[in-house]
Amino acid sequence: MADSEQKHDSSEHAPFDVPEVVRELISECTWVATPDGTRFQALDPNAARVFGQPVSNLLSVERRSMMHPDDHDRLVELWETLPQAGRIDYDYRLAEPHGPATRIQETAVLDQQHPDGPRVCGVSRIAPPLRQIESAWQAASKLHASLIESLPLCVLRKDLRGRFQFANALACEEMGISAAEVIGKTDFDLFPADLAKKYMSADQQVTESGGLYHNVERHQDADGQVKHVEVWKAPIYDGEGMIIGIQVMFWDITDQKHAEHQIEFEKFLLSTLLETVPDYVYFKDAESRFIRLSRSCADQLGLADPRDAVGKSDADFFTRERAKETLADERHIMETGETILAKIEHECYPNRGDTWCSTTKLPLQDQHGNIVGTFGISRDVSQQIRAEQELARERDLLKTIIDNVPDLIYVKDRHGRFVTANAALLQLLGLKSTKDLQGKTDYDFSPPELACNYVADDQIVMRTGEPLVDREESHDTPDEGISICLLTTKVPLRNNQGDVIGVVGIGHDITERKKAETQILDAKEIADKANQAKSDFLANMSHE
């Protein structure tokens, strides 16, 4: 009986040889590792199935080489806590060169009672599919959260009742409250009623239509300042395709809106200027084709709409010679960057009268300073040019008359200096041109006693503003020393304001007339003497 019992005990503790068909159902293995957990010291045969490598390979490499690189640091930190914790539970992914990574769940225990010293014992198992899905979901959730937090956007998530379920850090900062204070609140808890009502209306539009919502809206920040934000809203779907909420993304575009308003205002100012300015304003590209022009310029070109000139050049409106000249000017401006200022241009239109313009042209530069065309402004000076031409004709006519009149004509300024004179006076003074006369006074051409009289008469006329008429003056010629007699009239010269700025004198040579008068007086005196002699003779005869 003892022998029978001994046989029974030995058979009860004999090793159990697990059939291969059963091994295939086992997804875990046991192992022993070094105290730091970095190398396996012993593994059961099923380790090859769990880790996907022969046991011999597993014993010859460091454990970290088997793990996914993203899990290394986390596991090292866990193993460092094992001496204090005594046991740790964790999971990690195997390093798979191809295909999805296998996730391993492990339990490690520190065995400090072993005769050979401390060691780590553990159990490794292949994570069930659900666990892998949960791990993948957690990883995806972390990745999604990291992405949401890194975006320069405010991101919110709401349920179908409009309650906030999520807010990233930037959205919380914009609203001035923490995420915990946002969760569970609605727009009416955080914003003014008018804005909240507008936001809820847009949310309802998204949930009912299932489409995207895009708009630029007013938004009030934590400081109470109203900003402009660009908003996108999209429905959130569950696994069955049902809408369960709304995701909102928005970002501040206040500066952009201000810039747009400024641009629109500047466009308005430019359009107003081009519609109303009487001068001809135009912009041209690098090929000297019109890209924009004022209403007045379009009228001058005979166009009903300024847009009709776009793409055309001067050759479409002016004569060939005129178009060639303007093209040369504009090419010179674009090549050199120089400016043309107040150039008088003679414009010739087919079947129209000639006109003149005062034109200023400058290079047109882009935002980088590159010359991309020209722009200019032209002012119609046709009346001015015609007036100048008429004035020149009248001036030439007057000069012709004055230079051919035998009388002496001159003009002096307030200081008695000659400004101009006619040819008769120049000839009398022995001068070749008015340049020899200008700036000089009577003292440069006449004896002091005569010059003093001339100057005194000039000053009387300029001080009183009254003309001096038919004043007899004597004048000595410089070359021959002959004295001539002049009948002089002097009148004040006035400017546009009526102020006296000089004197105009006209001297008529009456020398011959004075000689004739002298001869007549002499003849009369002789006749009177003859008559007296006759009377005396007759008187003597009567006494005898």
ABEGO torsion letter per residue (X at the ends): XAAAAAAAAAAAABBBBBBAAAAAABABBBBBBBAAGABBABBBAAAAAAAGBBAAAAAABBAAAABBAAAAAAAAAAAAAAAAAGBBBBBBBBBBABEBBBBBBBBBBBBAABAAEBBBBBBBBBBBAAAAAAAAAAAAAAAAAAAAAABABBBBBBBAAGBBABBBAAAAAAAGBBAAAABGBBAAAABBAAAAAAAAAAAAAAAAAGBBBBBBBBBBBAAGBBBBBBBBBBBBBBAAGBBAEBBBBBBBAAAAAAAAAAAAAAAAAAAAAAAABABBBBBBBAAGBBABBBAAAAAAAGBABAAAABGBBAAAABBAAAAAAAAAAAAAAAAAGBBBBGBBBBBBBBGBBBBBBBBBBBBBBBAAGBBAEBBBBBBBAAAAAAAAAAAAAAAAAAAAAAAABABBBBBBBAAGBBABBBAAAAAAAGBABAAAABGBBAAAABBAAAAAAAAAAAAAAAAAGBBBBGBBBBBBBAAAGBBBBBBBBBBBBBBAAGBBAEBBBBBBBAAAAAAAAAAAAAAAAAAAAAAAAAAAAAAAAAAX
